[in-house]
């Protein structure tokens, strides 16, 4: 059974890729400002599906990595408007930064809430690189990781973190 599953996955690998991830937000305009003004994401699409029982959405894209984030808001009465719980299974969103400590200070100065980490979790070493971490919360309480990697950010999109 396991081998069959792997073979099926390998067969479709060339035909699929991660396109984007979406998060539910409680205030679309507030979250849009947060992700565009503080993290530099650019709006690439938006839509309104409230007339057919859905909500409103805005698709954002990071110019450097090409990663996309969809912000989704659902009006009262929509079947998708369920009680909000931060994260709802989403662990965190990671942004690669040149200096985690400095970026954290800048975001705190702009009113963003920091997440306290135990000192051993703030930095570490993987097989081929070292890293430093900091976390903040978006307006709905979702955690955002600020990842400082020992390899500098370059013009090309990295294969790994």
Secondary structure in CASP SS format (residue, H / E / C, confidence):
PFRMAT SS
TARGET T0000
AUTHOR 0000-0000-0000
METHOD secondary structure of the structure
MODEL  1
X C 1.00
X H 1.00
X H 1.00
X H 1.00
X H 1.00
X H 1.00
X H 1.00
X H 1.00
X H 1.00
X H 1.00
X H 1.00
X H 1.00
X H 1.00
X C 1.00
X C 1.00
X C 1.00
X C 1.00
X C 1.00
X C 1.00
X C 1.00
X E 1.00
X E 1.00
X E 1.00
X E 1.00
X C 1.00
X C 1.00
X C 1.00
X H 1.00
X H 1.00
X H 1.00
X H 1.00
X H 1.00
X H 1.00
X H 1.00
X H 1.00
X H 1.00
X H 1.00
X H 1.00
X C 1.00
X C 1.00
X C 1.00
X E 1.00
X E 1.00
X E 1.00
X E 1.00
X E 1.00
X E 1.00
X E 1.00
X C 1.00
X H 1.00
X H 1.00
X H 1.00
X C 1.00
X C 1.00
X C 1.00
X E 1.00
X E 1.00
X E 1.00
X E 1.00
X E 1.00
X E 1.00
X C 1.00
X C 1.00
X C 1.00
X C 1.00
X C 1.00
X C 1.00
X E 1.00
X E 1.00
X E 1.00
X E 1.00
X E 1.00
X E 1.00
X C 1.00
X C 1.00
X C 1.00
X C 1.00
X C 1.00
X C 1.00
X C 1.00
X C 1.00
X C 1.00
X C 1.00
X C 1.00
X C 1.00
X C 1.00
X C 1.00
X C 1.00
X C 1.00
X C 1.00
X C 1.00
X C 1.00
X E 1.00
X E 1.00
X E 1.00
X E 1.00
X E 1.00
X C 1.00
X C 1.00
X H 1.00
X H 1.00
X H 1.00
X H 1.00
X H 1.00
X H 1.00
X H 1.00
X H 1.00
X H 1.00
X H 1.00
X C 1.00
X C 1.00
X C 1.00
X C 1.00
X E 1.00
X E 1.00
X C 1.00
X C 1.00
X C 1.00
X H 1.00
X H 1.00
X H 1.00
X C 1.00
X E 1.00
X E 1.00
X E 1.00
X C 1.00
X C 1.00
X C 1.00
X C 1.00
X E 1.00
X E 1.00
X E 1.00
X E 1.00
X E 1.00
X E 1.00
X E 1.00
X E 1.00
X C 1.00
X C 1.00
X C 1.00
X C 1.00
X C 1.00
X E 1.00
X E 1.00
X E 1.00
X E 1.00
X E 1.00
X E 1.00
X E 1.00
X C 1.00
X C 1.00
X C 1.00
X C 1.00
X C 1.00
X C 1.00
X C 1.00
X C 1.00
X C 1.00
X C 1.00
X C 1.00
X C 1.00
END
